[in-house]
Amino acid sequence: MRKYIEQSIELNSIWQTSCQYPDVTTNNEGISFLVYQQSVNNNDSIVFQTVKEGALSPKKVISSKDSLSYRPSIHCFNDEIIISWSEYRDNQWHLMYSIGKDNQFRNPITVSSGEALFYPYVGDNGKQVYILYTMMGPHYSDIYLFTLNTTSEPVKVNDSKKCYRPTGIADSHGNLFVAYDVFNGSSYDIMVKASIDDKWTQEVKINISGNRCAQPVLAISHDTVVLGWYENGIYSYFSYQVVDIILRDGEIKTSNYQVLVQNRNWYNNVAITHNSNGFVVFSYTIGKYNVLARVRNLEGEWSDAALLSYNDGQCGVRPKVSLDPFNNLHYVWQFAKKNGHQKRNAVIVYNKVPLDDLAKQCDNEIETRIDNFVQPIDIVKQSLILDEEDKKNWLKKNNLDGTLLLFGDIHGQSNMSDGMGEIDQYYHAAKYEVKMDFCALTDHDCYPDEATKSEWEFNRTHRNLFNEEHDFSALLAFEWTSNEYKHDFGHKNVYYPSFKGSLFTSIEEKGMNPDRLYTNIKKEGGLCISHHPAANWAVVSAATDWDYHDEEVERLVEMFSRHADYEKTSAISKYTKNIGKFERHCAQDALERGYHLGFTAGSDSHQMEHGVEGGIVAVYTKEHTSEQIWTSLYNRATYATTGSRILLNFMIDNNSMGSIINGSKEIALSISVLSPSVLKKAEIIKNGSVIKTYPLDGKELDITLTVQNDKGEDYYYLRVEQEDEQCAWSSPIWVK
């Protein structure tokens, strides 16, 4: 494969533009037709190009002007090219398509408009072209089929309530198979339906595991439909699976179920293609670094893995593949530099390779590699939760009637950036699997490429759909990731109280350093939280540069995550990776500078383990709404835990956590703790030193003590530890 990799065609310059989400199709002459999303000057457009005999045609923009276009799909039928995409304009999403021939495209046509229209897939049934897409709203997500060149309205396909990412294929009899993934109330399944003589069968569940299944893809080999997808589960587990599907007496039947690949890693994409000769190629990513493929021969046997990408340690994601009648595989994928002071633009790479050569260049070793960063923490925590009645009584005892105490994880990624799993899976996992009260998705602003404005609107739309006031709240957020691009200022999560708020990346002028970021998010009502503040990645620093600070906007510090315990340099925890730390960068170091920072904790999960690995944050709030939760974060009315839902109240002279107060010569500290597990000890910390320790052997602590107040400003906080070494830290109170 090396010579074919060296013959790759890069469709854009990494120094001039950033391009994402490619797709490819071929015609009967072996000509390749390419489409992708291009971002220039905060505008995301859909670009078309042709590759014929190794020559690349000029770029042609086919999407609407002055709009944000997103994730195109392409298909060739009867010498015409059909491209569909999502487009954001006029504060709503539109499902669009355009038809072209000989490099000339008609004006875009709108299929449907609404709050959320995503994941278009274009195909044909031998007679007509169709577009499958997802229409979402609060509490539902439906699959629609739109047939071109007819007067028919789009038809709803699914029976289940929450369905995503459709794909389709037709057999030689014109029977149309449609597959999509479905949230079943606790996880995700793959469902298939078939249209036989314009009558739909019932949905049939295909997967046999209870893992989260997503991104189904369909191909056909001599009237046997081949379905592939990816799965992910706990402890960073993932797999790529395939199964054969046929119609028997009008019913969908399966056979030849296989797991092609399984390992622990992060990030998943899949693609599939076939040709009239009966060959099928299934392509997939391993981590976020390589694209591979397996070939299914005419006997139905799958080859070993063959490498399609550069295997250079950089990022290779989002492959698409197309087989021509001459058994040449045409493929595209998205290339970007790895993290650490690299150019953040993404490049679309095209290549062509004969199947015979592909089968000779197998490299199964790539599939077995394990990235230590993504491996799960060896120790599994107990996730005990006090019942609501105990919680209610404890709040009443602490004179907190009418106050809510809510738990959430506001730090995690999806495959929008460098995480595992889909954006809707992230929210569903937070609410239903881990039973968080609130969460935030903090995908990176520039890793593995710069986030686009259309991606930000995609993010905002999902936040709006999953934010259910008084039930489950979602904060609009992103992770500002300066060291991935140019400077070692550290990582900061930015949060907004409602659906309003802009993306300010560390690449653009308005977000290029912390001061600019603070200025601009302050204008839009945001706050930011530094996380893994002392992190030493060895290659580059992801530690916070505490020389930059703004009291108005930087209100909290994340002192615990899956990476390490960042209370102080010497702190370690069996519930973290205990990665290296830079001295003078931890939470106590920031407090010693005189910064008024409350405490939060999060997972920084990249494998859909938010609320499980790392920590969580507790907030005292007046209402269960995103705005009130944001206000509680801003007011530092928070405490951090390693994951245990400990109930904790810490006050000084009747002033709550996060307060800055004027104290007399003596101050009264009030402590109340109720733990779901046996407590080991409680410690009162003053100015970085333990001034009082209470050995414990029960689940409760209620105590008041008086201490002498020094001149100047002192900070106090409470740290409690369970017998299993899980901890909780109150936000400090500052006494002048």
C-alpha positions in Angstrom: 0.0 0.0 0.0 2.9 2.4 0.5 3.1 3.3 -3.2 -0.7 4.0 -3.3 -0.4 6.1 -0.2 2.3 8.1 -1.8 0.0 8.6 -4.8 -2.7 10.2 -2.7 -4.3 13.4 -3.9 -4.9 16.0 -1.2 -7.9 18.1 -2.2 -7.0 21.2 -0.3 -4.0 22.9 1.3 -3.6 22.6 5.0 -2.3 26.2 5.0 -5.2 27.7 3.3 -8.5 25.9 4.0 -10.0 23.4 6.4 -12.2 20.7 4.9 -14.3 17.9 6.6 -16.9 15.2 6.1 -15.9 13.9 2.6 -17.9 11.4 0.5 -17.2 9.7 -2.8 -19.1 7.8 -5.5 -18.1 6.4 -8.9 -19.8 5.8 -12.2 -19.6 2.8 -14.6 -16.5 4.4 -16.3 -14.6 4.4 -13.1 -14.7 8.2 -12.7 -14.7 9.5 -9.1 -17.0 12.2 -7.8 -16.1 13.8 -4.5 -17.9 16.1 -2.1 -16.9 17.6 1.2 -17.5 20.5 3.5 -15.2 23.5 3.3 -14.7 26.2 5.9 -13.4 29.6 4.8 -13.9 32.9 6.7 -16.6 31.5 9.0 -18.6 30.1 6.1 -19.2 26.4 5.6 -19.9 25.4 2.0 -20.3 22.1 0.1 -17.7 21.6 -2.5 -17.7 19.2 -5.5 -14.8 17.8 -7.5 -14.2 15.1 -10.0 -11.2 12.8 -10.4 -10.7 11.3 -13.9 -7.6 9.5 -15.0 -5.8 10.9 -12.0 -6.7 14.5 -12.8 -8.6 16.6 -10.3 -11.2 19.1 -11.6 -11.5 22.6 -10.2 -13.6 23.1 -7.1 -17.3 23.9 -7.5 -19.4 25.2 -4.6 -22.9 23.9 -4.8 -24.5 25.0 -1.5 -26.5 28.2 -0.8 -24.7 31.4 -0.2 -24.5 33.0 3.2 -25.4 29.8 5.0 -23.7 27.1 7.1 -23.7 23.8 5.2 -23.0 20.5 7.0 -22.1 16.8 6.2 -22.9 16.1 2.6 -23.8 12.8 0.9 -23.2 12.0 -2.8 -24.6 9.4 -5.2 -24.4 8.7 -8.9 -27.4 7.6 -10.9 -28.0 7.5 -14.7 -25.0 9.8 -15.3 -26.4 12.4 -12.8 -24.8 13.4 -9.5 -27.1 13.9 -6.5 -25.7 15.6 -3.4 -27.6 16.2 -0.2 -26.6 18.1 2.9 -27.9 19.9 6.0 -27.9 23.7 5.9 -28.4 26.2 8.7 -29.8 29.6 7.9 -32.6 31.9 9.2 -32.3 30.2 12.7 -33.4 26.8 11.4 -32.0 23.7 9.6 -32.9 22.8 6.0 -32.4 19.4 4.3 -31.1 20.3 0.8 -30.1 18.6 -2.4 -28.8 19.5 -5.8 -28.5 17.5 -9.1 -25.6 17.9 -11.5 -24.3 16.6 -14.7 -21.1 17.4 -16.6 -19.9 19.5 -13.6 -23.0 21.7 -13.8 -25.4 21.8 -10.8 -28.9 23.1 -10.5 -29.8 25.5 -7.8 -30.2 23.8 -4.4 -33.7 22.5 -3.5 -35.1 22.3 0.0 -36.6 19.0 1.0 -37.7 20.0 4.5 -37.1 22.7 7.1 -37.2 22.6 10.9 -35.4 22.5 14.2 -33.1 19.6 13.4 -32.6 17.8 10.0 -29.4 15.8 9.8 -27.6 12.7 8.4 -28.7 12.7 4.8 -28.0 9.6 2.8 -28.6 9.4 -1.0 -29.3 6.2 -2.9 -31.5 4.6 -5.5 -33.7 1.6 -5.9 -32.9 1.0 -9.6 -35.6 3.3 -10.8 -35.7 6.4 -8.6 -33.3 8.3 -6.3 -34.2 8.7 -2.7 -32.8 10.7 0.3 -33.0 9.3 3.8 -32.6 11.7 6.7 -33.2 12.3 10.3 -35.7 14.8 11.6 -35.4 15.5 15.4 -37.5 17.3 17.9 -38.0 17.2 21.7 -38.5 13.6 22.8 -38.4 12.2 19.2 -36.1 11.5 16.3 -37.6 10.1 13.1 -36.3 8.7 9.8 -37.8 10.1 6.6 -37.6 8.9 3.0 -37.9 11.5 0.2 -38.1 10.3 -3.4 -36.8 12.7 -6.0 -38.8 13.6 -9.2 -42.1 12.8 -7.7 -44.9 14.8 -6.0 -44.8 12.6 -3.0 -44.2 14.1 0.4 -41.4 12.6 2.6 -42.5 9.4 4.3 -41.7 8.5 7.9 -40.0 5.1 8.0 -39.3 4.2 11.6 -41.5 2.6 14.3 -39.3 3.3 17.3 -39.3 6.7 18.9 -35.7 7.9 18.8 -33.9 6.9 15.6 -30.7 8.3 14.0 -28.2 7.9 11.1 -30.2 6.2 8.3 -28.8 4.3 5.4 -30.4 2.3 2.5 -29.8 -0.2 -0.2 -32.0 -1.9 -2.8 -31.7 -5.5 -4.1 -32.2 -6.5 -7.7 -35.9 -6.9 -7.2 -36.3 -3.3 -6.1 -36.8 -4.1 -2.4 -35.5 -1.3 -0.4 -33.7 -2.0 2.9 -33.3 0.9 5.4 -31.1 0.7 8.5 -30.7 3.1 11.4 -29.6 3.2 15.0 -32.2 3.5 17.8 -32.0 4.6 21.4 -34.0 1.9 23.3 -34.2 3.7 26.7 -30.9 2.5 28.0 -28.6 1.8 25.0 -28.6 1.8 21.2 -29.7 -0.9 18.8 -29.5 -1.3 15.0 -32.9 -1.6 13.3 -33.7 -2.7 9.7 -36.9 -2.3 7.7 -37.6 -3.3 4.2 -40.1 -1.9 1.6 -41.6 -4.7 -0.5 -43.9 -3.5 -3.3 -44.2 -0.2 -1.4 -45.2 -1.9 1.8 -43.0 -1.8 4.9 -42.1 -4.7 7.1 -41.8 -4.2 10.8 -38.6 -3.1 12.4 -36.2 -5.9 13.1 -33.4 -5.5 15.7 -30.1 -6.8 14.4 -27.5 -6.5 17.1 -27.2 -9.1 19.8 -25.2 -7.2 22.4 -26.3 -4.5 24.8 -23.6 -2.1 23.8 -24.2 1.2 22.1 -24.5 0.5 18.4 -24.3 3.3 15.8 -23.6 4.3 12.2 -25.1 1.4 10.3 -23.9 1.0 6.7 -25.4 -1.2 3.9 -24.0 -2.9 0.8 -25.1 -5.8 -1.3 -23.4 -8.9 -2.8 -25.5 -11.0 -5.2 -28.8 -10.1 -3.5 -27.4 -10.7 0.0 -27.5 -7.5 1.9 -24.4 -6.8 4.1 -24.9 -4.6 7.2 -22.0 -3.2 9.2 -21.9 -0.9 12.3 -19.8 0.0 15.3 -20.4 -0.7 18.9 -18.9 0.8 22.1 -19.3 -0.2 25.7 -17.8 0.3 29.1 -14.0 0.5 29.8 -13.2 1.9 26.3 -14.5 -1.2 24.5 -15.4 -1.0 20.9 -16.0 -3.4 18.0 -16.9 -3.5 14.3 -19.6 -6.0 13.4 -21.2 -7.3 10.2 -24.1 -9.5 9.4 -25.9 -10.8 6.2 -29.6 -10.0 5.7 -32.1 -11.6 3.3 -35.8 -11.5 2.8 -37.6 -14.8 3.3 -41.3 -15.0 2.9 -41.5 -11.3 3.3 -39.6 -11.3 6.6 -36.1 -10.0 7.4 -33.7 -12.8 8.4 -30.0 -12.6 9.4 -27.0 -15.0 9.1 -23.2 -14.9 9.2 -23.0 -12.6 12.2 -19.3 -11.7 12.7 -17.2 -9.4 14.9 -14.4 -8.2 12.6 -12.5 -6.1 15.1 -12.6 -5.5 18.8 -10.3 -3.6 21.1 -10.1 -0.7 23.5 -9.6 2.7 22.0 -11.4 5.9 21.1 -13.1 7.3 18.1 -15.2 5.3 15.5 -16.2 5.8 11.9 -17.4 3.2 9.4 -18.1 3.1 5.7 -19.1 0.4 3.2 -19.3 -0.1 -0.6 -19.9 -2.8 -3.2 -19.9 -3.3 -6.9 -21.9 -5.4 -9.4 -19.2 -8.1 -9.4 -20.2 -9.0 -5.8 -17.3 -7.6 -3.9 -17.8 -5.6 -0.7 -15.4 -3.4 1.2 -15.9 -2.4 4.8 -13.8 0.6 6.0 -13.3 1.8 9.6 -11.0 3.8 11.9 -8.7 2.6 14.6 -8.6 5.3 17.2 -8.4 8.6 15.5 -5.1 7.9 13.8 -5.7 5.3 11.0 -8.2 4.2 8.4 -8.4 0.5 7.5 -10.5 -1.7 5.2 -11.5 -5.4 4.8 -12.6 -7.0 1.6 -15.4 -9.6 1.3 -14.7 -11.9 -1.5 -17.3 -13.7 -3.7 -17.4 -16.6 -1.2 -18.5 -14.3 1.6 -15.1 -14.4 3.4 -13.6 -11.3 4.9 -9.9 -10.5 4.3 -7.5 -9.3 6.9 -7.1 -5.5 7.5 -5.4 -3.3 5.0 -4.2 0.2 5.7 -5.7 3.1 3.7 -4.2 6.1 5.6 -0.7 7.4 6.2 0.1 5.5 9.5 2.2 8.5 10.5 0.9 9.2 14.0 -1.4 12.0 12.7 -5.2 11.9 12.6 -7.1 9.9 10.0 -10.9 10.0 10.4 -14.2 9.9 8.5 -13.5 7.5 5.6 -15.9 7.0 2.7 -15.4 4.3 0.0 -16.7 3.4 -3.4 -16.0 0.4 -5.6 -16.1 0.8 -9.4 -16.9 -2.0 -11.9 -13.2 -2.7 -12.5 -12.6 -3.7 -8.9 -10.8 -0.5 -8.0 -11.5 1.0 -4.6 -11.9 4.8 -4.6 -11.7 6.2 -1.1 -11.5 9.6 0.7 -10.7 10.4 4.3 -10.0 13.4 6.5 -6.4 14.1 7.5 -5.2 16.4 10.3 -2.1 16.9 12.3 -1.9 15.4 15.8 -2.1 17.6 18.9 0.8 19.8 19.9 1.4 23.2 18.2 0.3 21.9 14.7 -1.7 23.5 12.0 -5.3 22.7 12.8 -6.8 22.7 9.3 -8.1 19.4 8.0 -7.3 18.0 4.6 -9.4 15.7 2.4 -7.3 12.9 0.9 -8.4 10.8 -2.2 -6.9 7.6 -3.4 -7.6 4.6 -5.7 -6.2 1.1 -5.3 -7.1 -2.2 -7.1 -8.7 -4.8 -4.8 -6.0 -7.3 -5.7 -3.3 -5.0 -4.4 -5.4 -4.1 -1.3 -5.7 -7.7 -0.3 -1.9 -8.2 -0.5 -1.2 -5.4 1.9 -2.6 -6.5 5.2 -1.6 -5.1 8.5 -3.5 -6.6 11.4 -1.0 -5.2 13.9 -2.5 -1.7 13.7 -5.8 -3.1 15.0 -4.2 -4.4 18.1 -2.4 -1.2 19.2 -3.6 0.2 22.5 -3.3 3.9 23.3 -2.6 4.2 27.0 -4.4 7.6 27.3 -7.8 6.0 26.6 -7.4 2.9 28.7 -9.8 2.6 31.6 -8.7 3.1 35.2 -8.1 -0.2 36.8 -10.1 0.4 40.0 -13.9 0.4 39.6 -15.8 2.8 41.9 -18.9 2.0 43.8 -21.6 4.4 42.5 -24.0 4.4 45.5 -26.7 7.0 45.6 -28.8 8.1 48.6 -32.5 7.9 48.0 -34.5 11.1 47.5 -36.2 10.9 50.9 -32.8 10.8 52.8 -31.6 13.7 50.6 -34.8 15.7 51.3 -34.5 15.2 55.1 -30.8 16.1 55.1 -31.5 19.4 53.2 -34.3 20.2 55.7 -31.9 19.5 58.6 -29.5 22.0 57.1 -32.2 24.7 56.7 -32.0 24.2 53.0 -35.7 23.7 52.3 -36.6 24.8 48.8 -33.0 24.4 47.7 -32.0 21.7 45.2 -28.8 19.8 45.3 -28.0 18.4 41.8 -25.2 16.3 40.4 -23.7 16.4 37.0 -20.7 15.9 34.7 -19.9 19.0 32.6 -16.7 17.7 30.9 -16.7 15.1 28.1 -16.2 14.6 24.4 -18.0 12.9 21.5 -16.8 12.1 18.0 -17.6 15.7 17.1 -14.0 16.1 18.1 -11.8 13.2 19.5 -14.2 11.1 21.5 -16.1 7.8 21.1 -19.7 7.8 20.2 -22.4 10.2 18.8 -23.6 13.4 20.2 -27.1 12.1 21.0 -25.5 9.1 22.7 -23.6 11.5 25.0 -26.7 13.1 26.3 -28.7 9.9 26.5 -25.9 8.2 28.5 -25.8 11.2 30.9 -29.5 11.1 31.6 -30.4 7.5 31.5 -27.3 5.4 32.1 -25.6 7.4 34.8 -28.7 9.4 35.9 -27.1 12.8 36.0 -29.2 15.8 36.8 -27.3 17.9 34.3 -24.4 17.7 31.9 -22.4 19.6 29.3 -20.7 18.4 26.1 -17.3 20.0 25.8 -16.0 19.0 22.4 -12.6 20.5 21.5 -12.5 23.8 19.6 -9.5 22.6 17.4 -8.9 18.9 17.8 -8.5 16.9 15.6 -9.4 20.0 13.5 -10.8 23.4 14.0 -14.5 23.3 14.9 -16.6 24.9 12.3 -19.6 27.3 12.7 -21.9 24.6 11.3 -20.6 22.1 13.9 -21.3 24.7 16.6 -24.9 25.1 15.4 -25.2 21.3 15.3 -23.9 21.3 18.9 -26.3 24.1 20.0 -29.2 22.3 18.3 -28.6 19.1 20.3 -28.2 21.1 23.5 -31.6 22.6 22.9 -33.2 19.3 22.1 -31.9 17.6 25.2 -32.3 20.4 27.6 -35.5 19.7 29.6 -36.0 22.3 32.3 -36.9 20.8 35.7 -35.9 17.4 34.6 -32.5 17.2 32.8 -30.5 20.3 32.1 -27.8 20.7 29.4 -25.3 23.6 29.2 -24.1 24.9 25.9 -20.3 24.5 26.1 -17.0 23.8 24.3 -13.4 23.1 25.3 -10.9 25.8 24.4 -7.7 23.9 23.7 -4.8 26.3 23.1 -1.9 23.9 23.2 -3.4 21.8 20.4 -2.7 24.8 18.1 0.1 27.2 19.1 0.3 28.2 22.8 0.6 26.4 26.1 -2.1 28.4 28.0 -3.9 25.2 29.1 -7.4 23.9 28.5 -10.5 25.8 29.6 -14.1 24.8 29.3 -16.5 27.6 28.3 -20.1 27.4 29.5 -23.2 29.5 28.6 -26.4 29.7 30.7 -28.8 29.2 27.8 -28.9 28.4 24.1 -27.2 31.7 23.3 -23.4 32.0 23.1 -20.6 31.9 20.4 -17.7 29.6 19.7 -14.4 31.4 20.2 -11.6 29.0 19.2 -7.9 29.3 20.2 -7.1 29.8 16.5 -9.3 32.8 15.7 -8.4 36.4 16.7 -11.2 36.7 19.4 -10.0 33.6 21.2 -6.3 33.4 20.5 -5.1 33.9 24.1 -6.9 33.7 27.5 -7.3 37.5 27.8 -9.1 37.6 24.4 -11.2 34.6 25.4 -12.2 36.2 28.7 -13.2 39.4 27.0 -15.4 37.9 24.4 -17.2 35.2 26.4 -17.8 37.8 29.1 -19.7 39.9 26.5 -21.9 36.9 25.8 -22.5 36.0 29.4 -20.2 33.0 29.6 -17.8 31.6 32.2 -14.8 29.4 31.9 -13.2 26.7 34.0 -9.6 25.6 33.8 -9.1 21.8 33.9 -6.2 19.4 34.5 -4.5 22.6 35.6 -1.1 21.0 36.2 -1.2 18.4 33.4 2.1 17.4 31.9 1.6 15.5 28.7 5.4 15.3 28.2 5.2 16.2 24.5 3.5 19.6 25.2 2.1 21.3 28.2 -1.7 21.2 28.8 -1.2 22.9 32.2 -3.0 26.2 33.0 -0.9 29.3 32.7 -2.1 31.0 35.9 -0.5 34.3 34.9 -3.7 34.8 33.0 -6.8 35.2 35.2 -10.0 37.2 35.2 -12.0 37.2 38.4 -15.3 38.0 36.5 -15.2 35.1 34.2 -12.9 32.3 35.6 -14.9 31.3 38.7 -14.0 27.6 39.2 -11.2 25.2 38.8 -11.6 21.5 37.9 -9.6 19.8 40.6 -10.3 16.2 39.9 -10.8 14.2 36.6 -9.7 10.9 35.1 -6.2 12.3 34.7 -5.3 13.2 38.3 -6.2 14.7 41.6 -5.3 18.4 41.1 -5.9 19.6 44.7 -2.1 19.8 45.1 1.0 18.5 43.4 1.5 15.6 45.8 -2.1 14.4 45.7 -2.7 11.0 44.1 -5.8 8.9 43.7 -6.4 5.3 42.7 -9.4 6.5 40.8 -7.2 8.5 38.3 -4.4 7.9 35.8 -2.1 9.9 38.1 -0.4 11.5 35.1 2.6 13.8 35.6 2.1 17.3 37.1 3.9 20.6 36.9 4.7 22.1 40.2 2.9 25.4 41.2 -0.1 24.7 38.9 -2.6 22.9 41.0 -5.8 24.3 42.6 -4.1 25.2 45.9 -1.4 27.1 43.9 -4.1 29.2 42.2 -5.7 29.9 45.6 -2.3 31.0 47.0 -2.2 33.6 44.2 -5.3 35.1 45.8 -7.7 33.8 43.1 -11.2 33.2 44.2 -11.9 29.8 42.6 -14.6 27.3 43.5 -14.2 23.6 43.0 -15.6 21.4 40.4 -14.8 17.9 39.1 -15.5 16.1 35.9 -14.6 13.0 33.9 -12.9 14.4 30.8 -14.2 11.2 29.3 -13.5 10.4 25.6 -15.3 7.0 25.7 -18.8 7.9 26.8 -17.9 7.3 30.5 -18.9 10.7 31.8 -20.3 10.4 35.3 -18.4 7.2 35.7 -14.7 7.8 35.3 -13.2 10.8 36.9 -15.4 13.0 39.0 -18.7 14.9 39.2 -19.8 18.3 40.4 -22.6 19.1 42.9 -24.5 22.4 42.8 -26.9 24.1 45.1 -29.5 25.8 43.0 -32.9 27.4 43.3 -34.4 25.7 40.2 -33.5 22.7 38.0 -32.8 24.8 34.9 -29.7 25.4 32.9 -29.7 29.1 33.7 -29.9 28.5 37.5 -27.3 25.7 37.4 -25.0 28.1 35.4 -25.7 30.8 38.1 -24.8 28.3 40.8 -21.5 27.5 39.0 -20.8 31.2 38.6 -21.5 31.8 42.3 -19.2 28.9 43.3 -22.1 27.2 45.1 -20.5 23.9 44.2 -18.5 21.1 45.5 -16.4 18.4 43.8 -16.5 14.6 44.3 -14.6 11.7 42.8 -18.0 10.3 41.7 -19.7 9.5 45.0 -22.9 11.5 45.5 -21.9 12.6 49.0 -24.1 15.3 50.5 -22.0 18.1 51.8 -22.6 21.5 53.4 -19.8 23.8 54.6 -20.5 27.2 56.0 -18.7 30.0 57.9 -20.8 32.4 60.0 -23.9 31.2 58.1 -22.2 32.0 54.7 -22.2 29.3 52.1 -19.5 27.9 49.9 -18.0 30.2 47.4 -18.6 33.3 49.6 -16.1 36.1 50.3 -16.9 37.5 53.7 -15.6 39.9 56.4 -15.0 38.0 59.6 -14.5 38.9 63.2 -11.6 37.6 65.4 -13.4 34.3 65.8 -15.4 32.6 63.1 -17.8 29.6 63.3 -17.4 26.8 60.8 -20.4 24.5 60.3 -20.1 21.1 58.7 -22.7 18.6 57.7 -22.1 15.5 55.6 -24.2 12.5 54.7 -22.5 9.8 52.6 -23.9 6.8 50.8 -20.8 4.9 52.1 -18.8 4.7 55.3 -16.7 7.8 55.9 -13.0 7.6 56.9 -12.2 11.2 57.8 -13.0 14.8 57.4 -10.3 17.6 57.2 -10.6 21.3 57.4 -8.0 23.1 55.2 -6.9 26.6 55.8 -4.6 28.3 53.3 -3.4 24.9 52.0 -2.8 23.3 55.4 -4.9 20.9 57.4 -6.0 22.6 60.7 -8.4 20.0 61.9 -8.9 16.3 61.2 -12.0 14.2 62.3 -11.5 10.4 62.2 -14.9 8.9 61.2 -16.5 5.5 61.2 -20.0 6.2 60.0 -22.0 7.8 57.2 -22.7 11.2 58.9 -20.9 14.2 60.3 -22.5 17.2 61.9 -20.3 19.6 63.7 -19.6 23.3 64.4 -16.3 24.7 65.6 -14.7 28.1 66.2 -11.4 29.1 64.9 -9.3 32.2 65.1 -9.3 34.5 62.1 -6.0 36.0 61.0 -5.4 39.3 59.5 -5.6 39.5 55.7 -7.6 37.1 53.6 -7.7 33.4 54.4 -9.5 30.6 52.6 -11.1 27.6 54.2 -12.6 24.4 52.6 -13.6 20.9 53.7 -12.3 17.6 52.3 -14.0 14.4 53.3 -12.9 10.9 52.4 -14.8 7.6 52.4 -13.3 4.3 53.4 -13.0 3.3 49.8 -10.9 6.5 49.2 -13.5 8.4 47.3 -13.5 12.1 48.3 -15.4 15.3 48.2 -14.1 18.9 48.4 -16.3 21.9 49.3 -15.6 25.1 47.4 -13.6 27.5 49.6 -15.0 30.3 51.7 -12.7 33.4 51.9 -12.6 35.4 55.1 -11.0 38.8 55.3 
